[in-house]
Structures are given as C-alpha cells and as structure tokens.
C-alpha cells in the first residue's frame, strides 16, 4: 500500500458525501484541498478549458460568501 493511501479513502468518502448532500462551499473546500492545487492553478486550468473565473470567485465559493449562479460560472462545475 502506498504511503498516504489509507488517509485518502476516508477523505474521498467525505467528499462524496458532501457532493451528494452539501453544503456546496464545504464540498468545494474539500475538493480543492484533495486536489492539492492552489486557487490560481485551478483558475488557470479552468481558463485552459475556456472557463474564465478569478481566484477571488473561487475563494468566495469555498468560503460560502457566494455561489455559482452565472451561466459562465456554472460551466465550471462538473455534471453529475
């Protein structure tokens, strides 16, 4: 078993549960933490897919200050 694998399974279960039941901000926060990417890097990756968001927008979403609502923002979210 690889180092850190034991811890990844409970974290993945946590994320799966949050994706099913919310709240959105907490699910996003866990997903960002699990990805190991900075908000700037996530923004860059989304930009490479044609989705323009600021790191501040991502920060607002993960803090619960705002939720994605604009059509341009909603395309950044994966479809279930």
C-alpha positions as a Python dict, from the first residue, in 0.01 Angstrom:
ca = {
    (1, 'X'): (0, 0, 0),
    (2, 'X'): (134, 341, -95),
    (3, 'X'): (206, 598, 172),
    (4, 'X'): (-97, 817, 239),
    (5, 'X'): (-343, 579, 73),
    (6, 'X'): (-521, 495, 400),
    (7, 'X'): (-597, 862, 459),
    (8, 'X'): (-720, 922, 103),
    (9, 'X'): (-1009, 673, 131),
    (10, 'X'): (-1181, 849, 426),
    (11, 'X'): (-1123, 1188, 259),
    (12, 'X'): (-1279, 1060, -64),
    (13, 'X'): (-1581, 933, 132),
    (14, 'X'): (-1608, 1275, 295),
    (15, 'X'): (-1602, 1445, -45),
    (16, 'X'): (-1853, 1200, -196),
    (17, 'X'): (-2091, 1265, 94),
    (18, 'X'): (-2057, 1642, 60),
    (19, 'X'): (-2111, 1627, -315),
    (20, 'X'): (-2433, 1436, -251),
    (21, 'X'): (-2569, 1648, 32),
    (22, 'X'): (-2372, 1973, 52),
    (23, 'X'): (-2318, 2233, 154),
    (24, 'X'): (-2154, 2340, -170),
    (25, 'X'): (-1887, 2556, -3),
    (26, 'X'): (-1769, 2270, 214),
    (27, 'X'): (-1767, 2024, -77),
    (28, 'X'): (-1562, 2266, -285),
    (29, 'X'): (-1322, 2330, 3),
    (30, 'X'): (-1260, 1956, 47),
    (31, 'X'): (-1221, 1903, -329),
    (32, 'X'): (-967, 2185, -351),
    (33, 'X'): (-777, 2050, -52),
    (34, 'X'): (-771, 1700, -202),
    (35, 'X'): (-654, 1831, -539),
    (36, 'X'): (-350, 1993, -380),
    (37, 'X'): (-384, 2280, -628),
    (38, 'X'): (-384, 2649, -546),
    (39, 'X'): (-683, 2861, -643),
    (40, 'X'): (-463, 3030, -902),
    (41, 'X'): (-372, 2694, -1057),
    (42, 'X'): (-737, 2586, -1062),
    (43, 'X'): (-825, 2916, -1229),
    (44, 'X'): (-553, 2856, -1489),
    (45, 'X'): (-676, 2504, -1562),
    (46, 'X'): (-1033, 2625, -1599),
    (47, 'X'): (-909, 2905, -1825),
    (48, 'X'): (-746, 2644, -2045),
    (49, 'X'): (-1093, 2494, -2090),
    (50, 'X'): (-1244, 2829, -2179),
    (51, 'X'): (-1394, 2896, -1834),
    (52, 'X'): (-1297, 3241, -1708),
    (53, 'X'): (-1313, 3278, -1330),
    (54, 'X'): (-1100, 3474, -1087),
    (55, 'X'): (-922, 3318, -792),
    (56, 'X'): (-1131, 3557, -579),
    (57, 'X'): (-1451, 3400, -718),
    (58, 'X'): (-1325, 3052, -628),
    (59, 'X'): (-1234, 3182, -282),
    (60, 'X'): (-1583, 3329, -235),
    (61, 'X'): (-1739, 2998, -340),
    (62, 'X'): (-1530, 2792, -100),
    (63, 'X'): (-1596, 3031, 189),
    (64, 'X'): (-1971, 3031, 124),
    (65, 'X'): (-1973, 3404, 58),
    (66, 'X'): (-2133, 3340, -281),
    (67, 'X'): (-2248, 3053, -500),
    (68, 'X'): (-2204, 2992, -871),
    (69, 'X'): (-2505, 3141, -1046),
    (70, 'X'): (-2398, 3292, -1379),
    (71, 'X'): (-2409, 3067, -1684),
    (72, 'X'): (-2035, 3124, -1730),
    (73, 'X'): (-1971, 3013, -1373),
    (74, 'X'): (-2194, 2709, -1388),
    (75, 'X'): (-1996, 2559, -1678),
    (76, 'X'): (-1702, 2527, -1436),
    (77, 'X'): (-1893, 2270, -1231),
    (78, 'X'): (-1885, 1903, -1327),
    (79, 'X'): (-2214, 1744, -1417),
    (80, 'X'): (-2333, 1455, -1202),
}
